[in-house]
Amino acid sequence: MRRDLVPLLGAGYARLSARQRRVLLTMLAVSAALHLVGLAVFGGWIIMRQHTEEQTVFVTPPPVKTYQPRQLEHRVKVQKTQRSSSRPAMMPRLVAAKTGSINLPQVALDPKVITTSFQPQFKAVSGVGLGVGLGTGYGVGGFGQGVTDFNFFGIRGRGDKVAVLVDVSVSMVEDERGGPAGYLRVRQRISEVIGKLDEAAMFNVIVFADAAEAWKTEMVIASADHKNAAMSWFRRYNAEGNYGLTSGNVQAADLGLPAVGGTTRLDLALTAAFQYGADTILIISDGEPRVEKGLDPARQKAYEEDLAEWQKKHADDLANAESVEQKVWVDGFDGKLREGGPRGPATKGHWEARRVRVGVPRGQPVAPETAYWSLEDFLEHLRRLNEAVYAKSGKKSPVVHCIGYQIESKGGDFLRKIAHTYKGKYRRVASLR
């Protein structure tokens, strides 16, 4: 036993056997060798890094002259002169970029709508200023697209471009709805809505019955002159001698579903309002529209072929048919209003002598019955208009508010569905005072 290791390894080392001592010494030697090798490798890496690493050197550039001595001398002289002068000292100027170097976003504005002659009133209006002067002295940009508030028979809202759609069919002035006096109150309310439109907004008025007529073929600024002109134009309808409407300047569009006629042509009025780009549409009507689809081409062709075959088969009988005079009963006129004309005098039913054809064979083919739009057809028509006019231009769909004036439940459900589809409100008005 090596006694010199006893103090280092402790008293337990003395109790180990010779074999255990050799193993322990071997492990200690291997451990010491590994530590020495690790230190050598780490030290070499540190030395190599110091030799190979690029040193960062900061170089101070020579000072840059920001002024010339003569310029400074001149500036000092100018300042002394200003201080001794009675004129106010010159202040630093704010320098803005030239307007030609600024790219403004393109604004889609139709110059045709700027037809107003009113003088600008400088008052606060909400909206987005367009900043596009059109040579009128103040330009539309000075006012922007104003937002106007309205109270439409109890429905309150706001809009930039407001289209007012009014049913002027003769049913609006029938006795059960208060007669002409009742309609006069409706007309007065409509005039109040138009009169209270903000002059910074735009509007139009469209009437409909068996046809549709628009006051203007575009949206116009709600100036005082325009509003007075619109109310004067609107007062012509359902007045004495001009009840209802049978023709107008609004035609069916190719953008929606095809239609060939009908009554209460709300489809035509809405078509015009959509095409004019109205963002708010106000409707008052007393009934459900009846829009004729027109005959299906296949059914129409089949009917014409059957009729031609029947006429060919009975050609002799048709040629020998005689025209004779017979008495026929003619119903009297009840004196009620009719579309497109004045109220006529009431007449009694009576017999009249008329010439009729006799000897015509039976079994003549009957023409196909006319089909009418359903609510789903009407909504599909509006969907196509919305897609073509608003969606493709990135605009929001218009908001549609509806008033059912003493309307029956089926017609009220129709208007309610239209309003809710286009985020608007529906209200039934039983009477006006």
Secondary structure, DSSP 8 states (H G I E B T S, - for coil): --GGGHHHH-THHHHS-HHHHHHHHHHHHHHHHHHHHHHHHHHHHHHHHHHHS-------------S-HHHHHHHHHHHHHHHHSSS-----------GGG---------GGG-------------EE------SSSSTGGGT-EE-EEEEETTEEEEESEEEEEEE-SGGGGSGGGTHHHHHHHHHHHHHHHHHTS-TTSEEEEEEESSSEEESSSS-EE--HHHHHHHHHHHTTTTBTTBBS-S--S----TTS----EEES-HHHHHHHHHHTT-SEEEEEESS--EEE----HHHHHHHHHHHHHHHHHTHHHHHH-EEEEEEEEE--------TTB--------EEEEEEEEE---S---------B--HHHHHHHHHHHHHHHTGGGT----EEEEEEES--HHHHHHHHHHHHHTT--EEEE----
